[in-house]
């Protein structure tokens, strides 16, 4: 299975840090966020990874290179000219890389100890989402979970972790334009074609300087 790291966001809430440093290169425990992902993916057998870039994307490419430092192949989906395409748009632009096979996507601005599954099988589903308990900044959650099926309407919701396994069919016939991912997932959930799991290990969304500090206070 191939993997994608979403790394094109501007990181407005992390300013002024992100005025000079792209968010995925911000360090936690002395290591850039995106490098934590690359090391984990390499350790778990992922050898081909695509990274989308936009804001300060040249710095990401210069810092990471071709991936040989970690024994993987890194390719870049360049959104600098168009501007960041949001999550679904970025995935659609990179779809040819996945060659019609199931693929993993992880947000470049999270820090976690989740073990990515290289051999994950979707079956007839269009996606599988990793959900986490709601953090203080998202108390109402995003999706419900019932018998390992993702649902939209429920009183108890969890937060989407930014980690998911996807079928290219989820994005069939969609144009490469600025497009969020959540509406596609909600529509697929209505069709009962999204599975999910609740992960209760370490997970931090590094969205603000305060959350970065909180994550730094967590042991590795």
C-alpha positions in Angstrom: 0.0 0.0 0.0 1.1 3.5 -0.8 0.7 6.5 1.6 0.1 10.2 1.3 1.0 12.9 3.9 -1.1 16.1 3.6 1.3 18.9 4.0 0.0 21.8 1.9 -1.9 23.9 4.6 -1.0 27.4 5.5 -1.2 26.9 9.3 -2.7 30.3 10.0 -3.3 29.5 13.7 0.3 28.7 14.1 1.5 32.1 13.0 4.1 33.6 13.4 5.9 30.2 13.4 4.5 29.3 10.0 5.4 32.6 8.4 8.9 31.1 7.9 8.5 27.4 8.6 5.9 25.2 6.9 3.7 23.6 9.5 4.9 20.0 8.9 8.5 21.0 9.6 7.7 22.4 13.0 9.5 20.3 15.5 8.2 18.3 18.4 10.6 16.5 20.6 13.4 18.0 18.4 12.1 16.3 15.2 9.8 17.7 12.5 6.2 16.5 12.6 6.4 15.1 9.1 9.6 13.2 9.9 7.8 11.3 12.7 5.3 10.1 10.1 7.9 9.2 7.5 10.0 7.2 10.1 6.9 5.3 11.3 5.7 4.6 7.8 9.1 3.3 6.8 9.3 1.1 9.9 5.9 -0.4 9.1 6.8 -1.3 5.5 5.5 1.6 3.5 8.1 2.3 0.8 6.3 4.8 -1.4 4.9 8.1 0.0 3.5 11.2 -1.8 3.5 14.5 0.0 1.4 17.4 -1.3 3.0 20.9 -0.8 1.9 24.5 -1.3 2.8 27.1 1.4 6.6 27.2 1.6 6.6 23.8 -0.2 10.1 24.3 -1.5 11.4 24.1 2.1 9.7 20.8 2.6 11.1 19.4 -0.6 14.6 20.7 0.3 14.4 19.3 3.8 13.2 15.8 2.9 14.6 15.2 -0.5 13.9 11.9 -2.2 13.3 9.9 1.0 16.5 7.9 0.7 17.5 9.0 4.2 14.7 6.8 5.5 14.8 4.1 2.9 11.6 5.2 1.2 10.7 6.9 -2.0 9.2 10.4 -1.6 7.3 12.0 -4.4 5.7 15.5 -4.3 2.3 16.7 -5.5 3.0 20.4 -6.1 0.1 22.7 -5.4 2.2 25.9 -5.2 0.9 27.4 -8.4 -2.8 26.6 -7.8 -2.7 27.2 -4.1 -3.6 24.6 -1.5 -6.4 22.4 -2.8 -7.7 21.3 0.7 -7.8 17.7 1.7 -10.0 16.1 -1.0 -8.6 18.3 -3.8 -5.1 17.4 -2.8 -5.9 13.7 -2.8 -7.6 14.0 -6.2 -4.5 15.7 -7.7 -2.3 12.8 -6.4 -4.7 10.0 -7.4 -2.5 8.7 -10.4 0.2 7.9 -7.8 -2.0 5.2 -6.2 -2.8 3.3 -9.4 -6.4 2.4 -8.4 -5.3 0.7 -5.2 -6.4 1.4 -1.6 -4.1 4.0 0.0 -3.4 5.6 3.4 -3.7 9.3 4.1 -2.4 11.0 7.2 -2.5 14.7 8.1 1.0 16.2 8.3 0.1 18.3 11.3 -0.8 15.6 13.8 1.5 13.7 16.2 0.5 10.2 17.4 1.6 6.7 18.1 -1.0 5.0 15.9 0.4 2.0 14.0 -0.4 2.4 10.3 -1.6 -0.8 8.6 0.1 -1.5 5.3 -2.2 -4.4 4.5 -5.5 -2.8 5.4 -8.4 -4.2 3.3 -11.5 -2.0 2.7 -13.6 -4.7 1.0 -16.6 -2.9 -0.5 -16.2 0.2 1.6 -15.0 3.5 0.2 -13.1 4.6 3.3 -12.0 3.6 6.8 -11.6 6.3 9.4 -9.5 6.4 12.5 -11.4 8.3 15.2 -10.2 9.6 18.5 -11.8 10.8 21.8 -12.8 14.5 21.4 -10.0 16.9 22.4 -10.9 20.2 24.2 -10.8 22.1 20.9 -13.4 19.9 19.2 -15.8 18.8 22.0 -18.7 17.9 19.8 -16.8 15.5 17.6 -17.2 14.8 13.9 -18.6 11.3 13.3 -20.4 8.7 15.2 -19.4 5.0 15.4 -21.8 2.1 15.6 -20.5 -1.5 15.3 -17.4 -0.3 13.5 -19.5 1.7 11.0 -19.1 5.5 10.7 -22.4 7.3 11.0 -23.4 11.0 10.8 -26.4 11.3 13.1 -25.9 10.3 16.7 -25.7 11.9 20.1 -22.2 10.5 20.7 -19.5 11.6 18.2 -15.8 11.3 18.0 -13.1 13.3 16.3 -11.6 12.4 13.0 -7.9 11.9 13.6 -6.7 12.9 10.1 -5.8 9.2 9.5 -7.8 7.2 6.9 -7.7 4.5 4.3 -9.4 5.3 1.0 -10.5 3.7 -2.1 -9.9 5.7 -5.3 -13.6 5.1 -6.0 -14.5 7.7 -3.3 -13.1 10.4 -5.6 -14.5 9.0 -8.9 -15.5 11.7 -11.5 -14.4 14.6 -9.2 -12.4 17.4 -10.7 -9.1 18.5 -9.3 -10.1 21.7 -7.6 -10.2 23.1 -4.1 -12.4 20.6 -2.2 -12.8 19.6 1.4 -12.9 15.9 2.4 -15.6 15.9 5.1 -18.6 16.2 2.8 -17.5 13.3 0.7 -17.1 11.1 3.8 -20.5 12.1 5.1 -22.1 11.2 1.8 -20.3 7.8 1.8 -21.4 7.2 5.4 -25.0 7.8 4.4 -24.5 5.0 2.0 -23.1 2.8 4.8 -19.8 2.5 3.0 -17.4 3.9 5.6 -16.0 1.7 8.4 -14.2 3.1 11.4 -12.3 2.5 14.6 -11.8 4.4 17.9 -8.1 4.9 18.7 -7.4 5.9 22.3 -3.6 6.1 22.2 -1.5 9.2 22.0 -2.8 11.7 19.5 -2.4 15.5 19.2 -3.6 17.9 16.5 -0.8 20.5 16.4 -3.1 23.4 15.4 -2.0 26.1 17.7 1.2 27.0 19.7 -0.7 26.0 22.8 -1.4 22.5 21.4 2.2 22.3 20.3 3.3 22.9 23.9 0.8 20.4 25.2 2.2 17.8 22.8 5.7 18.6 23.8 4.8 17.8 27.4 3.8 14.3 26.4 6.5 11.7 26.7 7.7 10.0 23.5 
